[in-house]
């Protein structure tokens, strides 16, 4: 007697049992119960984490009760590489499937971070550390990492001057490399073909323009003075005069910013523009758009000197004699202010 195996009730029953078992296992994995009811849970996925890392982290954060079950659930959905970095608020996280759907389809929380024009690399690193919970030393280390700098395609040997000041919205959970890369990309948007052409016409490199812009940023308070200050430095460079830029001294003293002393101007450093001709080795802070623009497009004047007036503006002079007269006028203003302060 021959048995038709394709229609045997035993075979069909066995196949059905297997299918039922698999379906039950899938449902069990996807809808594995968690310890949460309806409360909102805040979870953070860090940049570069693997599925194993994410699963372990969720267990440690008390979101997932079984690491292996959660990994299987993600794999069943084919979403192993679809969970983004960021901080999420999960609602009704009762099962693996509900958690997965909210992580993959939800919008990570954004962190608003404002970088101020004129900040040094250390100031910027401290601010990022406070806002993004990074390590200051990690930011400083990356900013001087040759391989990372090379990957960003900037001309400097550190990131000072190339982390563009602006207001950013980062995902909570973004890593230091991601954040620094984004800031350098914003800096690069400044440079158009026209601006590269202008730099060549000035016979200056990109780094020299950024370095000059950082000095202008350190000197100017008001935007309308930036091109005038820029012209002073361009004029001095053309004549081979020392720049004698106070911001470069503030950059090398350890307890700045403060009123500079005569001994400060004698510090031996390639950034001391009172001792050495030309521009310093590199940028001394992060210049903004207006200072970068001013460095490329100086005003048309013959000024070689300027001194503060005491109100944020400056007096500009063509000759040293005029400059000394302006300095004496400023000293009178300073002494008057000091007398008022002492009388209070």
Backbone torsions as a table, in degrees:
resi	resn	phi	psi	omega
1	UNK	NA	134.6	-179.5
2	UNK	-103.4	139.6	179.8
3	UNK	-109.1	128.9	175.9
4	UNK	-81.3	100.1	-174.1
5	UNK	-64.3	-29.2	-176.0
6	UNK	-69.3	-19.1	-179.0
7	UNK	-119.1	9.0	-178.1
8	UNK	-64.3	129.0	179.1
9	UNK	-61.3	-28.1	179.7
10	UNK	-68.7	-42.7	178.6
11	UNK	-64.8	-46.8	-179.5
12	UNK	-61.6	-40.4	-180.0
13	UNK	-64.3	-41.3	-179.6
14	UNK	-65.4	-42.4	178.9
15	UNK	-64.0	-41.2	179.8
16	UNK	-64.3	-37.9	179.5
17	UNK	-65.7	-39.7	179.2
18	UNK	-64.6	-45.6	-179.8
19	UNK	-61.2	-42.9	179.6
20	UNK	-62.9	-40.8	179.9
21	UNK	-64.7	-42.2	179.4
22	UNK	-64.3	-45.2	179.9
23	UNK	-61.0	-39.7	179.2
24	UNK	-65.1	-40.6	179.3
25	UNK	-65.1	-41.1	178.5
26	UNK	-61.4	-47.2	179.4
27	UNK	-61.4	-41.5	-179.8
28	UNK	-61.0	-43.9	-179.0
29	UNK	-67.3	-48.2	-177.0
30	UNK	-67.0	-35.8	-174.2
31	UNK	-111.0	28.1	175.9
32	UNK	-57.5	125.3	-173.9
33	UNK	-72.1	142.1	175.5
34	UNK	-105.1	179.0	-174.7
35	UNK	-90.0	7.3	-173.6
36	UNK	-106.8	152.0	177.5
37	UNK	-105.2	-102.6	-175.7
38	UNK	-114.2	4.8	-178.4
39	UNK	-72.5	155.1	178.4
40	UNK	-83.1	131.8	-178.0
41	UNK	-117.4	130.4	177.8
42	UNK	-97.4	122.4	-179.9
43	UNK	-128.7	151.2	-179.0
44	UNK	-124.4	128.4	174.2
45	UNK	-107.7	122.3	-176.1
46	UNK	-85.9	154.7	179.5
47	UNK	-59.3	132.6	174.5
48	UNK	83.4	3.4	-179.5
49	UNK	-72.7	139.4	175.4
50	UNK	-83.2	172.7	177.5
51	UNK	-59.5	-39.2	178.1
52	UNK	-63.5	-43.0	177.8
53	UNK	-61.6	-45.4	-178.2
54	UNK	-62.2	-46.0	-179.1
55	UNK	-61.2	-44.9	179.1
56	UNK	-63.1	-42.2	-179.8
57	UNK	-63.2	-40.8	-179.5
58	UNK	-66.5	-33.9	175.0
59	UNK	-66.2	-44.7	-179.4
60	UNK	-64.9	-32.2	178.4
61	UNK	-81.6	-0.9	177.5
62	UNK	77.3	18.1	-177.9
63	UNK	-89.6	-41.3	-176.7
64	UNK	-111.9	137.3	-177.4
65	UNK	-90.9	-21.8	-178.0
66	UNK	-139.0	111.7	-175.6
67	UNK	-62.4	-45.5	-177.9
68	UNK	-63.4	-43.3	179.7
69	UNK	-61.9	-39.8	-179.9
70	UNK	-66.4	-43.0	178.3
71	UNK	-60.3	-44.8	179.4
72	UNK	-61.8	-39.8	-178.7
73	UNK	-62.9	-43.3	178.4
74	UNK	-63.3	-42.6	-179.4
75	UNK	-66.2	-37.4	177.3
76	UNK	-61.7	-35.2	178.6
77	UNK	-81.2	-8.4	-178.7
78	UNK	68.3	33.8	-173.8
79	UNK	-117.5	28.4	-175.4
80	UNK	-56.1	-34.0	-176.8
81	UNK	-112.5	18.9	-174.1
82	UNK	-104.5	-1.4	-179.8
83	UNK	-89.0	114.7	-176.4
84	UNK	-80.8	162.7	172.6
85	UNK	-72.8	152.1	178.1
86	UNK	144.7	175.9	175.9
87	UNK	-108.0	128.7	-175.6
88	UNK	-121.7	150.0	171.6
89	UNK	-108.3	110.9	-177.1
90	UNK	-93.1	134.3	177.5
91	UNK	-115.4	141.0	177.3
92	UNK	53.6	48.9	-176.5
93	UNK	-84.0	65.2	-174.0
94	UNK	-88.5	-23.0	-176.5
95	UNK	-135.5	164.3	175.5
96	UNK	-55.3	-45.6	-174.5
97	UNK	-62.7	-41.1	179.5
98	UNK	-64.7	-38.3	179.0
99	UNK	-66.6	-46.2	-178.4
100	UNK	-60.4	-47.2	-177.9
101	UNK	-61.1	-39.1	-179.2
102	UNK	-72.5	-33.6	178.3
103	UNK	-71.5	-41.6	-176.3
104	UNK	-78.0	-41.3	-173.6
105	UNK	-100.8	-12.1	-178.8
106	UNK	-78.9	163.8	178.6
107	UNK	-96.9	121.0	177.9
108	UNK	-62.3	151.1	176.9
109	UNK	-69.8	144.4	179.9
110	UNK	-102.9	147.3	178.8
111	UNK	-115.7	122.5	178.8
112	UNK	-84.7	123.7	-178.5
113	UNK	-130.6	123.1	179.7
114	UNK	-108.1	125.4	177.7
115	UNK	-104.9	125.5	-173.9
116	UNK	-90.2	140.1	175.6
117	UNK	-58.2	137.8	175.8
118	UNK	90.6	-1.5	177.7
119	UNK	-70.9	140.3	172.1
120	UNK	-75.9	170.2	179.6
121	UNK	-60.5	-40.2	-179.8
122	UNK	-68.0	-41.2	176.8
123	UNK	-60.7	-43.5	-179.7
124	UNK	-64.6	-41.9	-179.8
125	UNK	-63.5	-41.1	178.8
126	UNK	-63.9	-40.2	-179.3
127	UNK	-67.0	-44.3	178.0
128	UNK	-62.4	-37.6	179.0
129	UNK	-62.9	-40.5	179.9
130	UNK	-71.5	-40.1	-175.0
131	UNK	-81.4	-37.9	-173.6
132	UNK	-109.0	2.1	-179.9
133	UNK	61.0	39.0	173.5
134	UNK	-90.8	169.7	170.9
135	UNK	-89.2	129.6	177.9
136	UNK	-56.6	-42.8	-178.6
137	UNK	-66.3	-32.7	177.7
138	UNK	-66.4	-42.0	177.9
139	UNK	-62.7	-46.0	-179.8
140	UNK	-64.3	-38.6	178.2
141	UNK	-63.7	-46.2	178.2
142	UNK	-62.7	-35.3	-177.1
143	UNK	-69.1	-12.5	178.2
144	UNK	-120.8	11.1	-179.2
145	UNK	-81.5	114.7	-174.0
146	UNK	-57.3	-43.9	-177.7
147	UNK	-64.8	-43.5	179.7
148	UNK	-65.6	-42.7	179.2
149	UNK	-62.4	-42.0	178.8
150	UNK	-61.7	-39.7	-179.9
151	UNK	-65.7	-24.9	-179.6
152	UNK	-85.9	-15.5	175.8
153	UNK	68.8	39.4	176.3
154	UNK	-107.4	156.6	-173.2
155	UNK	-80.8	-14.1	-176.4
156	UNK	-81.6	170.3	175.2
157	UNK	-100.2	5.9	168.2
158	UNK	-153.3	175.0	-173.3
159	UNK	-90.2	1.1	178.5
160	UNK	-59.4	123.7	-179.8
161	UNK	97.2	-15.6	-174.3
162	UNK	-111.9	3.9	176.1
163	UNK	-98.4	99.8	-165.6
164	UNK	-67.7	126.4	178.7
165	UNK	-72.3	127.3	-177.5
166	UNK	-172.9	177.4	172.1
167	UNK	-99.9	124.2	-176.1
168	UNK	-115.4	156.1	171.0
169	UNK	-122.2	106.5	-179.6
170	UNK	-104.1	151.7	171.6
171	UNK	-73.3	134.7	171.2
172	UNK	-62.6	127.6	-174.9
173	UNK	107.7	-14.2	173.1
174	UNK	-59.5	139.6	-179.4
175	UNK	-86.5	166.7	-179.8
176	UNK	-55.8	-42.0	-179.5
177	UNK	-62.6	-42.2	-179.9
178	UNK	-62.7	-42.8	-178.5
179	UNK	-66.9	-46.9	-179.5
180	UNK	-65.3	-38.5	177.9
181	UNK	-61.4	-43.1	179.0
182	UNK	-61.6	-40.4	-178.6
183	UNK	-68.9	-36.9	176.8
184	UNK	-68.4	-37.6	177.6
185	UNK	-61.8	-37.9	176.9
186	UNK	-65.9	-38.7	176.5
187	UNK	-60.6	-43.3	-175.7
188	UNK	-64.6	-23.5	179.0
189	UNK	-64.4	-23.1	178.9
190	UNK	-64.2	-35.5	-170.0
191	UNK	-86.2	106.2	173.6
192	UNK	-101.7	171.6	176.9
193	UNK	-58.8	-37.8	179.8
194	UNK	-63.2	-39.5	-177.6
195	UNK	-73.6	-34.9	173.9
196	UNK	-64.4	-38.6	178.8
197	UNK	-64.9	-39.7	178.5
198	UNK	-64.7	-41.2	178.1
199	UNK	-60.8	-42.5	178.5
200	UNK	-63.1	-39.0	179.3
201	UNK	-63.8	-31.6	177.1
202	UNK	-82.1	-4.4	-176.3
203	UNK	58.6	43.5	179.6
204	UNK	-128.9	145.7	177.0
205	UNK	-82.1	168.3	176.3
206	UNK	-57.8	-44.5	-178.8
207	UNK	-65.3	-36.3	178.5
208	UNK	-65.8	-38.3	177.3
209	UNK	-64.4	-45.2	-179.5
210	UNK	-65.2	-38.7	178.6
211	UNK	-63.5	-46.4	177.7
212	UNK	-63.1	-41.6	179.3
213	UNK	-60.1	-36.4	-179.7
214	UNK	-68.6	-33.3	176.4
215	UNK	-69.1	-43.1	176.5
216	UNK	-59.4	-41.8	179.0
217	UNK	-60.8	-38.0	179.9
218	UNK	-72.6	-23.2	-177.3
219	UNK	-93.4	-42.0	-168.4
220	UNK	-88.4	141.4	170.8
221	UNK	-106.6	-40.9	-176.9
222	UNK	-103.3	136.8	-174.2
223	UNK	-60.6	-35.1	-176.0
224	UNK	-69.0	-14.4	178.2
225	UNK	-91.6	-14.6	-175.1
226	UNK	-58.9	-48.6	178.6
227	UNK	-63.8	-30.5	179.6
228	UNK	-70.3	-45.8	176.9
229	UNK	-61.8	-40.7	177.3
230	UNK	-57.6	-43.1	-179.3
231	UNK	-62.3	-38.8	178.2
232	UNK	-57.4	-47.4	-177.9
233	UNK	-69.1	-40.0	176.0
234	UNK	-60.7	-43.1	-179.7
235	UNK	-63.4	-41.2	180.0
236	UNK	-67.5	-40.2	178.4
237	UNK	-61.4	-42.1	-179.5
238	UNK	-64.0	-34.2	-178.1
239	UNK	-88.1	-2.7	-179.3
240	UNK	75.0	20.2	178.9
241	UNK	-85.0	150.1	173.5
242	UNK	-65.2	142.3	-178.0
243	UNK	-69.4	-34.7	-179.5
244	UNK	49.8	51.8	-177.1
245	UNK	-95.8	116.4	-177.9
246	UNK	-58.3	-36.5	-179.6
247	UNK	-58.9	-28.4	178.7
248	UNK	-71.0	-27.1	176.2
249	UNK	-76.7	-41.3	176.5
250	UNK	-57.0	-32.2	-178.5
251	UNK	-66.7	-31.5	-173.4
252	UNK	-100.8	-13.7	177.1
253	UNK	-81.4	147.1	-173.1
254	UNK	-82.1	-22.9	-174.7
255	UNK	-110.7	22.3	180.0
256	UNK	-83.2	173.3	-2.1
257	UNK	-78.3	141.8	177.9
258	UNK	-157.9	174.1	175.9
259	UNK	-64.4	130.8	-176.8
260	UNK	-79.7	146.5	178.2
261	UNK	-108.8	161.7	179.9
262	UNK	-57.8	-36.4	-178.9
263	UNK	-66.5	-28.3	178.6
264	UNK	-64.6	-35.4	-177.2
265	UNK	-71.0	-9.9	-178.9
266	UNK	-103.0	2.3	-179.9
267	UNK	-62.9	131.6	-177.9
268	UNK	-83.3	105.1	179.9
269	UNK	-155.3	143.2	176.6
270	UNK	-64.3	-10.7	176.7
271	UNK	-91.8	-3.5	-179.2
272	UNK	-84.0	101.2	-176.9
273	UNK	-81.6	1.9	170.4
274	UNK	-86.2	-23.9	-179.3
275	UNK	-98.7	-35.9	-171.6
276	UNK	-118.1	142.8	178.0
277	UNK	-72.8	159.5	173.9
278	UNK	78.8	-172.9	179.8
279	UNK	-77.1	154.2	174.2
280	UNK	-68.2	178.3	-174.2
281	UNK	-59.6	-32.3	-176.6
282	UNK	-167.8	-177.7	-179.3
283	UNK	-60.0	150.1	-179.3
284	UNK	-108.2	-4.5	177.3
285	UNK	-165.7	-173.4	179.0
286	UNK	-99.4	100.2	-179.5
287	UNK	-74.8	146.8	176.7
288	UNK	-88.0	-177.0	-176.5
289	UNK	-57.7	-45.9	-174.6
290	UNK	-64.0	-36.5	179.3
291	UNK	-74.5	-38.3	175.4
292	UNK	-61.9	-43.1	178.9
293	UNK	-63.2	-42.4	-179.7
294	UNK	-64.7	-37.9	179.2
295	UNK	-62.3	-34.8	-180.0
296	UNK	-83.7	-30.9	-174.9
297	UNK	-126.8	73.6	179.8
298	UNK	-68.7	157.3	174.5
299	UNK	-67.2	161.5	179.5
300	UNK	-95.1	97.7	178.0
301	UNK	-153.1	174.6	179.9
302	UNK	-112.7	16.6	-177.9
303	UNK	-63.8	141.8	176.9
304	UNK	-122.8	-9.5	-175.4
305	UNK	-140.2	155.1	167.9
306	UNK	-156.2	152.8	179.2
307	UNK	-143.0	149.4	-178.0
308	UNK	-66.5	148.2	174.8
309	UNK	-93.2	-20.8	-176.8
310	UNK	105.3	-5.9	179.7
311	UNK	-117.8	14.9	-178.3
312	UNK	98.5	-18.8	178.0
313	UNK	-97.5	174.9	-176.5
314	UNK	-130.8	156.4	170.4
315	UNK	-101.5	127.2	-176.8
316	UNK	-105.6	143.2	-176.0
317	UNK	-136.6	151.7	176.7
318	UNK	-89.3	-30.4	-174.4
319	UNK	-123.3	161.2	179.3
320	UNK	-66.4	-33.6	179.2
321	UNK	-62.7	-46.4	177.2
322	UNK	-61.8	-38.6	-178.2
323	UNK	-64.8	-42.5	179.7
324	UNK	-64.3	-37.7	177.3
325	UNK	-63.9	-40.6	178.7
326	UNK	-66.4	-36.9	178.1
327	UNK	-65.1	-40.6	178.1
328	UNK	-63.5	-38.3	178.1
329	UNK	-64.2	-39.5	178.9
330	UNK	-68.5	-37.9	178.8
331	UNK	-61.2	-37.8	177.3
332	UNK	-62.6	-42.2	178.1
333	UNK	-63.4	-44.1	-179.4
334	UNK	-62.7	-44.7	-179.8
335	UNK	-63.5	-37.9	179.3
336	UNK	-63.6	-41.5	178.5
337	UNK	-65.0	-43.8	179.6
338	UNK	-61.6	-39.4	179.1
339	UNK	-64.3	-40.3	178.4
340	UNK	-64.0	-40.5	-179.7
341	UNK	-66.2	-38.6	-179.4
342	UNK	-70.3	-29.3	-178.2
343	UNK	-78.0	-12.2	-179.3
344	UNK	-78.2	NA	NA
